[in-house]
Amino acid sequence: MHRLGVVAALVAVAVFLSAAVPAAFPAKIVPKAGTWKVTVKQGSGSGASGSFTVGRTSFVVSSNHKRVMHFTFAYTYSGPVKVPYVGPCSGTGVSRAAKSSPIKNLKFATPGSTSWSGAGSATFNGVFTTAKKAHGTARFSVFITGAGCQLSGTASTGTATWTARR
């Protein structure tokens, strides 16, 4: 009878201790290196010179997982046609940020002082939520100009939201 009591006490202690051990800590999130495809919502903008819509958008996570680089977006644009010009004031373009961004606490943003190739520019703010997912906000601007355009000028979006997958 005494042995049975000792065994029961040991079982009770083992059950108590197993409940006291915390569950395994979640693994640290490390954004997957390579090109991330971005889906933009509310990615249209306008101004006196015309309007544009953001298309294919992406960024790249460096192989050491410490930087986001090559922020890129494609766009289509159109504007009022210059009279009597018969050609369109429309087209496509692609813009890419010259500078990269460090990833700190899973967050990143385009550097404010970066130049952009092409006629567009943007500001991205984002956070990685898993190794293969991120989300954030962005603002896009495109300078619309061309031989067929009545006006030249910048068209901008408000704050757009985006999600990204690797």
N, C-alpha and C positions, 0 to 999 in steps of 0.2 A: 504494500500500500504506500509505503514511504517512497519507493522508486517511482511509482506512478505520479505522485505529487511533484517530485523533482522534474520528471519529464514534462508534465503539464506546465510547470513554471518556466522551464526552458523554452517550450513552444510559445508561450505567451510573450516572453522577452524577445524571441526571434521575430514574432509578428509585429510587436511594438517597434523594434529597431528597423525592420524593413519599411514600415510606414514612415519612419523619421528620416530615412535617406531620401534626399530630394531627387526628383526625376532628372534624367540627363539634361544638361544645358543644351539649348538649341545651338546648332553649328553657327559659327560666325559667317555672315553673308559676304561672299567674295564675288563681285560682278564678273561674269564670264567675259573673257577677252574676245575681241572681234567686233564685227559690224552689227549694230542694233538697228532694227527696223522700227521707225516711229510712226504712229498713227495720230494725226492731228485732228482735233475737233474745233469748230469755230475758226477754221483756217482761211477765211476770206477777208480781204481788206479793200478799202476804197479811199479815194481822194479826188480832188478836182481833175487830176490827169487821167483817171480811169480806175479800174478795179483789177484785182488779182486773186487767185486761189492757190493755196499751198498744195503741192502734190507730194511726190516721193521725198521723204525726210529720213535722215539717219545720223548716227554718230558712231564712233569707234571707241571701245575700251582698250587701253594699251595692254600689251602682253604681260606687264608686271601688275596689272589691275589697279594702278594708282592714278591714272589720268583718263579723262574723256577728251577725245580730239576729233577733228574732221567733222564738226557740226555742219551738216549739208542739207539744203532743201531746194527742191525744184518748184517752179510755179508757172502758171499760165496767166497772161494779162491781156486786157483790152481797154481801149479808151476811145474818146471822140475822134473821128476822122477829120483830118485837115481838109477843108474845101479849097480848091476844086480837086484835090488829090484823090485818085481812085483806089489807091492801095489801102490795105487795112492798118489799123492801129491795134495790132494784136501780135502775140507771139508767146514764146516760152523762154525760160532762163533757169540757171542753176547758180546758187551761191554757196560758198564754203568759208567757214571761219578760219583765219590764219593761225590763231592761238588755241592752245589746249587748256583744260581746266583740271585742277587737282580734285581727287575724290577725298572728301573729309567727312567722316561719320556717315558714309554712304550718300552724301549730298554733293552736288556739283552745279556749276553755273558757267555760262560763257563769260570770259573776261570782258569787262566793260570797255576796255581799250583796244579790243581786237579789230582788225580790218577784215573785210569780207571780199572775196572774189565775186565778180558778177555785179548785177544792179540791185541785189537784195541784201538785207542784213536782218539779224534776229538776236533776241536775248532768250536764252534757255535757262530755266531753273529746274532741277530734278533731284529725285531721290531713288535709290535702288531699294526695292522691297524684297526681292529674292535674287538669287544668282542670275536669273534669266528674265526678270521683270523690273521695270522702272516706270515712273510717271512724273508729271510736273506741269509747268506752265511755260508759255512762250509768247513773245510779241514779234511779229514779222513786219518788215517794211520793204517796199520795192520802189525803185525810181523808174517810172514809166516814161519812156521816150522813144522816138523813132521818126523816120521820114514821113510816115503817114499819120502821125499823131498831131492833133490840134494843139494840145498842151503837153508840157513836160513837167513832171513833178512826182512827189512821193505819195504813195498810197500806203496805209498802215492798217493792221488789224488791231483790235483790242486784245485783251488777254485771252489767249487760246489755251486749251488744255490738251495734253497729249499722254499717250501710253507708249511704252516701248517693250519689245521682246527680242531676245537673242535666240 
